[in-house]
Amino acid sequence: MPEPMDKPQFDALLARHGIPLTEAEREGIRAVSGHILAFAERVRTTREVGAEMAVTFDAKGAAR
């Protein structure tokens, strides 16, 4: 299970972007921050051209 961001790092991130949250909201989001960071890393990976659905889908062929 991914570790959440450190509290000082997370608080600095929110302060930098001016996001006002209650302490409960901060801790709730910080608790899942490790999962969010892991997801972002998976999304940013380079994929082959064939993985792009717009390349493989043929609207004219689907209408047949």
C-alpha distances in whole Angstrom, upper triangle without the diagonal:
4,6,9,13,15,18,21,19,18,22,23,22,23,26,27,27,29,26,28,25,25,23,22,21,20,17,16,15,14,11,10,11,8,8,12,12,10,12,15,15,15,18,20,20,24,25,28,31,31,27,29,30,33,34,34,36,39,41,44,43,41,44,46
4,6,9,12,15,18,16,15,19,20,18,20,23,24,24,26,23,25,23,24,22,20,19,17,15,15,14,12,10,9,8,5,6,9,9,7,10,12,12,13,16,17,18,22,23,27,30,30,26,28,30,32,33,34,35,39,40,44,43,41,44,47
4,7,9,12,14,13,12,16,18,17,18,21,22,22,24,22,23,21,22,19,18,18,15,13,14,13,10,8,8,8,5,8,10,10,10,13,14,14,16,18,19,21,24,26,30,33,33,30,31,33,35,36,37,38,42,43,47,46,45,48,50
4,6,9,12,10,9,12,14,13,14,17,18,19,20,18,19,17,18,16,15,14,12,10,10,9,6,6,6,5,4,8,9,9,10,13,14,15,17,18,19,21,25,27,31,33,34,30,31,33,35,37,37,38,42,43,47,46,45,47,50
4,6,8,7,6,10,11,10,12,15,15,16,18,16,18,16,17,15,16,15,11,10,12,10,6,8,9,6,6,10,10,9,11,14,14,15,17,19,19,21,25,27,31,33,35,31,32,34,36,37,38,39,43,44,48,48,46,49,51
4,6,5,6,9,10,11,12,14,15,17,18,17,18,17,17,15,16,15,12,11,13,12,8,10,12,10,10,14,14,13,15,18,18,18,21,23,23,25,28,31,35,37,38,35,35,37,39,41,42,43,47,48,51,51,50,52,55
4,5,5,6,9,10,11,12,14,16,16,15,15,14,14,11,13,13,9,9,12,11,8,10,12,11,12,15,15,15,18,20,20,21,24,25,25,27,31,33,37,39,40,37,37,39,41,43,44,45,48,49,53,53,51,54,56
4,5,5,6,9,10,10,12,14,15,15,15,15,15,13,16,15,12,12,15,14,11,13,16,13,15,18,17,16,19,22,21,22,25,26,26,28,31,34,38,40,42,38,38,40,42,44,45,46,50,50,54,54,53,55,58
4,6,5,6,9,10,11,13,14,14,16,15,17,15,17,16,12,13,15,13,10,13,14,11,12,16,15,13,17,19,17,18,22,23,22,25,28,31,34,36,38,35,35,37,38,40,42,43,46,47,51,51,50,52,55
4,5,5,6,9,10,11,12,11,13,12,13,12,14,12,8,10,12,9,7,10,11,9,11,14,13,12,15,17,16,18,21,21,21,24,27,30,34,36,37,34,34,35,37,39,40,41,44,45,49,49,47,50,53
4,5,5,6,9,10,10,10,10,10,12,10,13,12,8,10,13,11,9,13,14,12,15,17,16,16,19,21,20,21,24,25,25,27,31,33,37,39,40,37,37,38,39,42,43,44,47,47,51,52,50,52,55
4,5,5,6,9,10,10,12,13,15,14,17,15,12,14,16,14,12,16,17,14,16,19,17,16,20,21,19,21,24,24,24,27,30,33,36,38,40,37,36,38,39,41,43,44,47,47,51,52,50,53,56
4,5,5,6,9,9,11,12,15,14,16,14,11,13,15,12,11,15,15,12,14,16,14,13,17,18,16,18,21,21,20,24,27,29,33,34,36,33,32,34,35,37,39,40,43,44,47,48,46,49,52
4,5,5,6,5,8,9,11,12,14,12,9,12,13,11,10,14,15,12,15,17,15,15,19,19,18,20,23,22,22,26,29,31,35,36,38,34,34,35,36,38,40,41,44,44,47,48,47,49,52
4,5,5,6,8,10,13,13,16,14,11,14,16,14,14,17,18,16,19,21,19,18,22,23,21,23,26,26,25,29,31,34,38,39,41,38,37,38,39,41,43,44,47,47,50,51,50,52,55
4,6,8,11,13,16,17,19,17,14,17,19,16,15,19,19,16,19,21,18,18,22,22,20,22,25,24,23,27,29,32,36,37,39,36,35,36,37,39,41,42,45,45,49,50,48,50,54
4,6,9,12,15,16,18,16,14,17,18,15,15,19,19,16,19,20,17,17,21,21,18,21,24,23,22,26,28,31,34,35,37,34,32,34,34,37,39,39,42,42,46,47,45,47,51
4,6,9,13,15,17,14,13,16,18,15,16,20,20,18,21,22,19,20,24,23,21,24,27,26,25,29,32,34,38,38,40,37,35,37,37,40,42,42,45,44,48,49,47,49,53
4,6,10,12,14,11,10,14,14,12,13,17,17,15,19,20,17,18,22,21,20,23,25,24,25,28,31,33,37,37,39,35,34,35,36,39,40,40,43,43,46,48,46,47,51
4,7,10,12,9,9,13,14,13,14,17,18,17,21,22,19,21,24,24,23,26,28,27,28,31,34,36,40,41,42,39,37,38,39,42,43,43,46,46,49,50,48,50,53
4,6,8,6,6,10,10,10,11,14,15,15,19,20,18,20,23,23,22,25,27,27,28,31,34,36,40,41,42,38,37,38,39,42,43,43,46,45,49,50,48,49,53
4,5,5,6,9,10,11,12,14,16,16,20,21,20,22,25,25,25,28,30,29,30,34,37,39,42,43,44,41,40,40,42,45,46,45,49,48,52,53,50,52,55
4,5,5,6,9,10,10,12,15,15,18,20,19,21,24,24,24,27,29,29,30,33,37,39,42,44,45,41,40,41,43,45,46,46,50,49,53,54,51,53,56
4,5,5,6,9,10,11,13,14,17,18,18,20,23,23,24,26,28,28,30,33,36,38,41,43,43,40,39,40,41,44,45,45,48,48,52,52,49,51,54
4,6,5,6,8,10,11,12,16,16,15,18,20,20,21,24,25,25,27,30,33,35,38,40,40,36,36,36,38,41,42,41,45,44,48,49,46,48,51
4,5,5,6,8,10,10,14,15,14,16,19,19,19,22,24,24,25,28,32,34,37,39,40,36,36,37,38,41,42,42,45,45,49,49,47,49,52
4,5,5,6,9,10,12,14,14,16,18,19,20,22,24,24,26,29,32,34,38,39,40,36,36,37,39,41,42,42,46,46,50,50,48,50,53
4,6,5,7,9,12,12,12,15,17,17,18,21,22,23,25,27,31,32,36,37,38,34,34,35,36,39,40,40,43,43,47,47,44,47,50
4,5,5,6,10,10,9,12,14,14,15,18,19,20,21,24,28,29,33,34,35,31,31,32,34,36,37,37,40,41,44,45,42,45,48
4,5,5,8,10,10,11,13,15,15,17,19,20,21,24,27,29,33,35,36,32,32,33,35,37,38,39,42,43,47,47,44,47,50
4,6,7,9,10,12,13,14,16,18,19,20,22,24,28,29,33,35,36,32,32,33,36,38,38,39,42,43,47,46,44,47,49
4,5,5,6,9,10,11,13,15,16,17,19,21,25,26,30,31,32,28,28,30,32,34,34,35,39,39,43,43,40,43,46
4,5,5,6,9,10,10,12,14,15,17,19,23,24,28,30,31,27,28,29,31,33,34,35,38,39,43,43,41,43,46
4,5,5,6,9,10,11,13,14,16,17,21,23,27,29,30,26,27,29,31,32,33,34,38,39,43,42,40,43,46
4,5,5,6,9,10,11,12,14,16,20,21,25,27,27,23,24,26,28,30,30,31,35,36,40,39,37,40,42
4,5,5,6,9,10,11,12,15,18,20,24,25,26,22,23,24,26,28,29,30,33,34,38,38,36,39,41
4,5,5,6,9,10,11,13,17,19,23,25,26,22,23,25,27,28,29,31,34,35,39,39,37,40,43
4,5,5,6,9,10,11,15,17,21,23,24,20,21,23,26,27,28,29,33,34,38,37,36,39,41
4,5,5,6,9,10,14,15,19,21,21,18,18,20,22,24,25,26,29,31,34,34,32,35,38
4,5,5,6,9,12,14,18,20,21,18,18,20,22,23,24,26,29,30,34,34,33,36,38
4,5,5,7,10,13,16,19,20,17,18,20,22,23,25,26,30,32,35,35,34,37,39
4,6,6,9,10,14,17,17,14,15,18,20,21,22,23,27,29,32,32,30,34,36
4,6,8,10,13,15,16,12,13,15,17,18,19,21,25,26,30,29,28,31,34
4,7,9,13,14,16,13,14,17,18,19,21,22,26,28,31,31,30,33,35
4,6,10,13,14,12,13,16,18,18,19,22,25,27,31,30,30,33,35
4,7,9,12,10,11,15,16,15,17,20,23,26,29,28,28,31,33
4,7,8,6,8,12,13,13,14,17,20,23,25,25,25,28,30
4,5,6,8,11,13,11,12,15,18,21,23,23,23,26,28
4,5,6,9,10,7,9,12,15,18,20,20,20,24,25
4,5,7,9,6,7,10,13,16,18,17,18,21,22
4,6,9,8,8,11,14,17,20,19,18,22,24
4,6,6,7,9,12,15,18,17,17,20,22
4,5,5,6,10,11,15,14,14,17,19
4,6,5,8,10,13,13,13,16,18
4,6,8,11,13,13,14,17,19
4,7,10,12,11,11,15,16
4,6,9,8,8,11,13
4,6,5,6,9,11
4,5,5,7,9
4,5,5,7
4,5,6
4,6
4
